[in-house]
Amino acid sequence: MLDDSNILKQRDNGGALEVAAKLYQQANFDCQLRDAEHDGRELRNIIVAGMGGSALAADLAKSLLNDTLSIPFNVVKDYDLPHYADHNTLVIASSHSGNTEETLSCLKQAIEHGCQIAIIATGGELNEIAQREHILSALIPKDCQPRMAVIYSLRALFELLNAFKLIDRTYIDELAAASAWLEKESALWAKDVPTKQNYAKQLALIAVGKTPVFYGGSLMAPLAYKWKISWNENAKNVAFCNYLPEFSHNEFIGWTSHPVEKPFAVFDLLSDLEHPCILKRFSLSDQMLSGKRPKSNVVPLAGKTPLQQMLWGCILADFASIYVAILNNVDPTQVNLIEKFKKALEK
């Protein structure tokens, strides 16, 4: 089925596979900052406020910058900022549409608390407030769904952190340099590549009809979350994720109380850059749970750096989950029920 061009065209009439094939271009996105002057006050912590795909770049950045930043970095996925947010806090409000109510709530609180503020958006009310208040802004293109705009958002976030002199341009340059390599890698997952040679299609066939569970190590925990939300929104599938070593302290034993013929597909997103003890935990978990849970499908993350592996994994997640959507005969592009839910909240 996944090699039938007519079925692919019929079931992906929104062109999600074409969008996925161009995701590598986001790494070279020329992110221009508006109202780029800031007052140079001392910053003691960073908060990125966002939801769903708009917060994903912050999750990735937090993991990537763990050994780089000298101040705390927190991601808020809620209506309210933490009590400690004050004039020494940088609040970055990120909303793809610019109209996410939780993010707008946090932005308004940041203004009230006198925080240093920046935004990431395609437009919307977030952009309107930023223009009115002369808030530092990184505007990103509107050419894809939020869940598939993570590289745009990551580039914008790096640019903002650099503007506040919290990071240098190393990550920005590495992101741009990865584009050509990502183009070659993602071409291997394109719709015209047969299943026998197409890793993304192979993963989709493993997962279809099952509930996937994605595991990463501490470094790649946000990537496991990316795979989960790609399955949720592209494939319209329930999916779960967790990370090691935390998994070893609770969920590990949860696999032992049911027959092995469970309707799950387990995927280990394995980075060779994880702590050696975490790599050992992956191996031991698979051994000790043999016969108790479905055997894990190891996805070895390609790339020489954490950033490269995250980018590679993000694009693969979108391709694979779109192929699952096609197998499920659902539209991978539309998320109509989410939009309906948002409108119901406004009443």
Rosetta blueprint (number, residue, H / E / L):
1 M L
2 L L
3 D L
4 D L
5 S H
6 N H
7 I H
8 L H
9 K H
10 Q H
11 R H
12 D L
13 N L
14 G L
15 G L
16 A H
17 L H
18 E H
19 V H
20 A H
21 A H
22 K L
23 L H
24 Y H
25 Q H
26 Q H
27 A H
28 N H
29 F L
30 D L
31 C L
32 Q L
33 L E
34 R E
35 D L
36 A L
37 E L
38 H L
39 D L
40 G L
41 R L
42 E L
43 L L
44 R L
45 N E
46 I E
47 I E
48 V E
49 A E
50 G E
51 M L
52 G L
53 G H
54 S H
55 A H
56 L H
57 A H
58 A H
59 D H
60 L H
61 A H
62 K H
63 S H
64 L H
65 L L
66 N L
67 D L
68 T L
69 L L
70 S L
71 I L
72 P L
73 F E
74 N E
75 V E
76 V E
77 K L
78 D L
79 Y L
80 D L
81 L L
82 P L
83 H L
84 Y L
85 A L
86 D L
87 H L
88 N L
89 T E
90 L E
91 V E
92 I E
93 A E
94 S E
95 S E
96 H L
97 S L
98 G L
99 N L
100 T L
101 E H
102 E H
103 T H
104 L H
105 S H
106 C H
107 L H
108 K H
109 Q H
110 A H
111 I H
112 E H
113 H L
114 G L
115 C L
116 Q E
117 I E
118 A E
119 I E
120 I E
121 A E
122 T L
123 G L
124 G H
125 E H
126 L H
127 N H
128 E H
129 I H
130 A H
131 Q H
132 R H
133 E H
134 H L
135 I L
136 L E
137 S E
138 A E
139 L E
140 I L
141 P L
142 K L
143 D L
144 C L
145 Q L
146 P H
147 R H
148 M H
149 A L
150 V H
151 I H
152 Y H
153 S H
154 L H
155 R H
156 A H
157 L H
158 F H
159 E H
160 L H
161 L H
162 N H
163 A H
164 F L
165 K L
166 L L
167 I L
168 D L
169 R L
170 T H
171 Y H
172 I H
173 D H
174 E H
175 L H
176 A H
177 A H
178 A H
179 S H
180 A H
181 W H
182 L H
183 E H
184 K H
185 E H
186 S H
187 A H
188 L L
189 W L
190 A L
191 K L
192 D L
193 V L
194 P L
195 T H
196 K H
197 Q H
198 N L
199 Y H
200 A H
201 K H
202 Q H
203 L H
204 A H
205 L H
206 I H
207 A H
208 V L
209 G L
210 K L
211 T E
212 P E
213 V E
214 F E
215 Y E
216 G E
217 G L
218 S L
219 L L
220 M L
221 A H
222 P H
223 L H
224 A H
225 Y H
226 K H
227 W H
228 K H
229 I H
230 S H
231 W H
232 N H
233 E H
234 N L
235 A L
236 K L
237 N L
238 V L
239 A L
240 F E
241 C E
242 N E
243 Y E
244 L L
245 P L
246 E H
247 F H
248 S H
249 H H
250 N L
251 E H
252 F H
253 I H
254 G H
255 W H
256 T H
257 S H
258 H L
259 P L
260 V L
261 E L
262 K L
263 P L
264 F E
265 A E
266 V E
267 F E
268 D E
269 L E
270 L E
271 S L
272 D L
273 L L
274 E L
275 H L
276 P H
277 C H
278 I H
279 L H
280 K H
281 R H
282 F H
283 S H
284 L H
285 S H
286 D H
287 Q H
288 M H
289 L L
290 S E
291 G L
292 K L
293 R E
294 P L
295 K L
296 S L
297 N E
298 V E
299 V E
300 P E
301 L L
302 A L
303 G L
304 K L
305 T L
306 P H
307 L H
308 Q H
309 Q H
310 M H
311 L H
312 W H
313 G H
314 C H
315 I H
316 L H
317 A H
318 D H
319 F H
320 A H
321 S H
322 I H
323 Y H
324 V H
325 A H
326 I H
327 L H
328 N H
329 N L
330 V L
331 D L
332 P L
333 T L
334 Q L
335 V L
336 N H
337 L H
338 I H
339 E H
340 K H
341 F H
342 K H
343 K H
344 A H
345 L H
346 E H
347 K L
